[in-house]
């Protein structure tokens, strides 16, 4: 299983040899260091804990946990099935990732502040005519039974700021020297925000999409 932690830099465009332009997001990935290996006997589950980045000051507990490894700003866990290939202190970089590999990217989406139900949940809204003066209103929020607003009802409220996973993004380019990965499309989060990259284990050729011009009907 391949995984790493990356920092979102910016979006750009990548040109294939065929001339196709692919929108990509540039990520500064790794290297990460294995700080702990969790197993079923002691921790009831199997996972690998890794550290990323640098931090000047730590609490005494974290300083003891990272002793001899470094001072890390971020610590994340990834569930894996085969723990034999990992050991504490091992550094993981992006050399294992390949062009064309499919990955899942997880990050925290930008906060949108307080938003109405139509923007937040995609409601259709009310008719714009026949006496409706509030076409973006929520509408009915309850009925006679149970005589109160049900818990979890979709209404207006704070939007964004939650974890989002975008699946099956394709790696378009890998630059191990500069620790850069270019993935197709957009990933959640703001610039310099942290994301998690996990490989799906599938590799596909870079698709060349041909745009056929539709003949105008006479």
Buried (B, 14 or more C-beta within 10 A) or exposed (E): BBBBBBBBBEBEEBEEEEEBEBEBBBBBBBBBBBBBBBEEEEEEEBBBBBBBBEEEEBEEEBEEBBEEBEBBEBBBBBEBEEBEEBEEEEEBEBEEBEBBBBBBBBBBBBEEEEBBBBEBBEBEBBEEEEEEEEEBBBEEEEEEEEEEEEEEEEEBEEBBEEEBEBEEBBBBBBEBEEBBBBBBBBBBBEEEBBBBBBBBEEEEEBEEEEEEEEEEEE
